[in-house]
Amino acid sequence: QLRVVDYNRIGDVSQSLHIGVIAQEVEEVLPDLVSDYKYNNEENKKSVKMGDMLPTLVKAIQEQQAMIEELEARVKKLEKNK
């Protein structure tokens, strides 16, 4: 459900390209991983706690791997029954 995007940081003179996620989109799916901070006197910004996202990603990969292994076993069983 999360979109990975390329972006340039505002004010970054090097104009180097970064890869990340959009905090507002993450907040819809994983609200605990997003925090607000005071950007300046007029506006607040949102940021993603990327370090805290790692365990969530590892768990998702583990769940996906279990699904893959289950499907592989089902395919093998079906191929034997032909």
C-alpha angles and dihedrals in degrees: 000000000000122000120217112216139185115229146163118231115242109252094015103139092194090063088214116169118244131195122218148113132276112256094217090055093047090049090060092056105026108018094172090066095061127076134182122231135181106257095182138327092290106039146034125213135203125233134189119233093228094180090056090050093064097076089048090052093046090052091049091051091049091051091047091049091052089052091049092051092048091050092047090053091050091050092050090050092049092048091052091052094057 
